[in-house]
Amino acid sequence: MAKKLSRREFLKAGALGVAGTLGIAAAGQIGSNQPVRGHHLGGDHPHGDGPHGMANVVGEVDHVKNGFNPTDLLTDFDYGNVSTMANGQTLREYWIVAANKMIEVVPNIEFPAWTYASAEPDWKNPKPRVPGPTLRATEGDRIRINFFNGSDHPHTMHFHGIHPSEMDGVPPLNVQPGDSFLYEFDAEPFGLHQYHCHSFPLARHIAKGLYGAFIVDPVGGRPPVDQEFIMVQSGFDVDFDDANDFYQVNGIPFHFQNHPIQIRVGEKVRIYLVNMLEFDLINSFHLHANFFNYYPTGTSLTPSEYTDTVIQGQSQRGILEFSYKYPGIYMFHAHVTEFSELGWSGHFEVLP
């Protein structure tokens, strides 16, 4: 009897698709040979580095229809509506909506996501996305989250940090469909944190897309760098068997293979790296041809190690800082090889 292929094996073999329209491209090739920021990452690249990359999908998802682009999310930090309270404390106010949203995760494959959507006051014009908005504040600021559940399931917002129990966003504090809740607390401690839904079943609510990053800067800020990026690692279980079929950073598998992140030689880069992956115990980040200083949880201004690979368990996070000495195309990816083959892989394009 012929061996039955697992779904992951099926994907790797390039057989998954709608009428054969989705395949896995050869390493170093970009789907449909479309230009990528003016460059095709093959042997004719001007840096002369030859082929790069892992397996890839053919074609591109519809970012406009999805309502977000992973490249834009890299630098999309939401500081909220800022005002000053009577006691002189800075107030940062947000309006967040939980909303159902169909997302095209790879060409011709859609996923019924549950999302956090940033909105205008009174929850007007919500913008669903996965991951949710990256909320950013300074330690000691008052955070006020006006949360509305516009979906058809109970949801919450649970923030990692220090706050009163009634602000913790866990059952029985579920927010029912059509209801709202006001979360209010002071931003502490400084560091890189996250938020997610804590309704049951917990793993499913997170895996469906209800998560986002929460950055609390120290008073006075961190030492300046040239570029800052947020990268939220996660996965998609498109057949709901509690095993991920695709892996990604900022919501769309393979995106940063097709759209390299541009930096320059000598620029200091800071990455806020958050692992929100469910159904797998660990995730990882490996930077090619370079090393980085790593600050676990970002709660110290002193790095814990100088390395090129870091392992993160579920909900762990940390800050990476590095610069490149030489121009070229350099990979970054999960060093869990299966994850990188199924979407969690990208490139930095280092310009002179």
N, C-alpha and C positions, 0 to 999 in steps of 0.2 A: 504494500500500500504506500502510495506517495506521501511524503511528509507534508503535513498541513503547515502552511506558512503562518507565522504570527503576523499581526498587523504591522509591527515595526519592520519585520523582514520584507513584507509586501511593499511598504513605503520605500525602503532602501533599494529594492529591486526596480523601482520606477514604474510599478504597475498600477499605482493608485491614480484614479482620475475620473473625470466625467467624460465619457466617450473618448477616452485616451488623451484628453487635453492637458492633463497634469502629468509631468514626468520628472525624473531627477536628472539634471544635466550633468555632464562630465565635470570633474573638478577643474576649477579655473575658468569655466565658461559661464557667461551670464545669460539668463533666459532670453531667448529671441534676439540675442546679440544687441540689445538696446544699449545706448551709451549710458555710462554711469559717471555723472559729473564731468563729462568730456573725455572719459577714459574707458577703455575696455580692458578688463583685467586678464589679458592673455599674454602670449609671448611678445606681442608688439607694443607692450606698454613702454612709454618713453624712458622709464627707469631701467629697462632691460632686465627685469627680475624674473621673467618667465611666468608660467601659470601659477595661480594662487587659488586657495579656497578649498572648500569641502564640496560634497554633493550639493546640488542646488535645484530649485524648482524652475520650470520653464514659464516665463511670463511674469506678470506683476499683479498684485491685488489692486483693487480700486480704492485708493486712499481717500478720495473725495466722498465716495459712498460710505466708507467706514467712518468718516468724520474726524480722522486723526492720521498723522504721519509719524512713524517712529523717529525720524530724523528731527522733526520739530520738537518732539517730547524731550530730546536730550537737554535742551536749554529752556524748557518751559517751567519756570519756577513761579508759583502762585503765592504772592505775598499778602493776598486778601485786601479787603477794604480797610485802610488804615486810618485810625483816629486816636485821639488822646482822651483817656478817662479823667474824671474829676480828680483822682488821686495822682495824676501825672503818668500813669502806666499806659504803655502803648496797647491799643486794642486792634486785633486783626480779626475781621469778621468775614465769614465765608457762607455761601449758600450751595449746598450739595444735594443732588437728587440721585436716588437709586433708580435705575431705569434698565429695562430689557433692551437689548440691541443685537441685531444680527451683524456679525463681523466676518468678513472674508479673510480667513487666516492664511490661506495659500490660494493661488488661482483656482476658482471654481469650487472651493470647499468653504462653506459658511458654518459659523458656530453661533448658537443662541446664547450670547453672553449676558451676564448680569454685570452692570457697570455702575461706577460712581461718576456722575456728571457735574462739572462745575457749572454754575448758573449765576445770573444776575440777581439782585435783591428780589425777594418774594419768589424765588425759584423760576425766574423768567429765562427763556432761551437756554435750556440745559444743553451741554455738549458731552454726550456719552463717549467714553474712551476706556481702553484697557492698556496700561494700568490707569487708575484714577489720577486726578491732578496731584502734582507734587507740591504739597503745602510747605511753606517756608516761613520761619519766624526767628526771633532772637530770644535767647534765654531770658525769662522773666516777663515776656509779653503775655497779655491775656488773649487766649484763643477762644473765639465764639463760632461754633459751627451750627448753622441753621440747616437741619437735615430733614428732607422730605422723602418719603418712600413712595415713589411713583411706579413701582413694579407690582407684580401680583404675588409676591412672597414676603414674609416678614424678614426684615433686615436690621442691622445695627451698624455703628461705626465704633470699633474698638481701637484705641490709640495705644501704642507702646510708649511709655513714659511714666511720669508721676502725676497722679490726679486722684480726686475723691472717688469712692466706690460707685456713687450714683452716676458718675460720668464714664464708667468703664465699658459700657456698651455690650454687656453680656446678658443672656437670658437670666431672669424673666423680663429684662428691659428691651425686649423686641419692639421694633416700630412696625406696626401693621400697615398693610397697603392703604394708601390714602392718608396716613397719619404723619405727623412731624414730631421732631424732638430737638431740643436745644442742648448741645454739648458746650460746656464752658469750663475752662481750666487754664492754669498758667503753664507756659511752655518750659518744661524742664525734664531731665537735665539737657545740657547742650549735647549734640551728637546727631547721628543719623538713625532715624527711627522709621516706623511704618504704621499704617492703619489698615484694618480689614474688617469685614463682616464677621461677627462671632455667633450668628444664629446657627442652629443645627439643621442638617449635618454640616459641621464646620468645614471639613475638607472640600465638600462640594461647593459651598458658598464662596470659598476663596478661589477654588479652581475655575469657577465660572467667570471670574474677573473682578471680584469685589476686593480690591487691594490698591494701595498707593504708598508713596514715600512721604515722610514727614521729616524735614530737616530743621533742626534747631541750632542756629549759629551761636557761638559764644559771644558774650558782650565784647565788642571791639572787633569781632570777626576773626576768621582764620587768616594766616599769612596770605598775601595776594598771589594769585596764579593767573596765567594767560587765558585759560579756558576751563570751564566747569561743565561736567556732563552728569546727568542722572541716568543710570541704567538699572532697570527693574527686571530681574530674571523670573521667568515663569514658564508654564507649559499649557498645552491644550489637549484635553481628552475628548476628541471629536466623536467617539462612539460610546462614551460614558460607561467604560468598563473598568474605571479606576486605575487606568494606566495611560500615561501621556503618549500621544502620537506625534506631537510637535513640541519643540522647545524654542524659546525666543528671549530677546531683550527688547523691552518697550513694545511688546504686543504683537509683532508680526515676525514669524520665522523667516530666516534667510535675508532679512531686509538689509542688514549692514554688510553683507557680502556684495549685494547689488549696488549699495549706496555707501561707499566708504566715508568715514568721518575724516574730514580734512583738518590737519594740524600742521605746524611748521617746525622745522629743525630748531631745537633749543627752547621751544615754548614749554612752559610748565603746565601740565594738564592735571586736573583733579577729577576723579570719577567717584560719584556716590553710588556704590554697588549694593543692591538689596536683593536678597533671595526670597521670593514669594512662591517658589515651586511647591506644589502639592503632589502626592502619590510617589515621590522619590525622596529618599532620606537626605541626600546631599546634592549640592551643586558646586561648580567651581568656575574660576576665571583664570585663563592663562594668557599672558602677553608675550608675543613673539619678539625675539631679538632685543630684549630689554628687561630691566628689573624695575620694581616700584616700591616705594615706601607704603606700608599698610598700617592703617589706624582702625583696629576693630571697634565697631559701633560708633566710632568717631567721638568718643567721650574723653579722649586725651589729645593733647596737641603734640605728643611724642609718639612716633611710630613704634610698633611692636616688632617689626621685622622688615628686611629688605629682601624681596623675593620676586619670582616671576609667575608664581601660581599660588592661589589661595583657595581653600575649601570652605564652603559655608553650609551649615545645616539649615533646616527650614526656619525661616524668619530671621536668620542671622544677616548681618550687613556690616559694611566697612567702607573706609575711604582709601582710595589709591591715588598716589601722586608720582608722576614720572615726566621725563622728557626724552626725546629721541635725538641721537647724535648724527644720524645719517638719513638722507631722503630715501623714499621708496614706499612700497606697499607692504604692510605688516599685518598679519592675522592677529585677532584676539578671539578666544572661543572657550567653551567649556572643555575642561580636560577629562570629563567623562565623555569618551569618544562618541558614544551613541548619541548623546545630546547634541554634539556639534554636527553630526551627520544628519540630524533631523531638525536643523534650523538654528541652533545656538552657536552661530559663528559670524564673524564680521571682519572688516579691515579698517585700519587707519591708513590714510594716504598722507604721508609726511612730505610736505613740500619744502624746497630749499629755503 
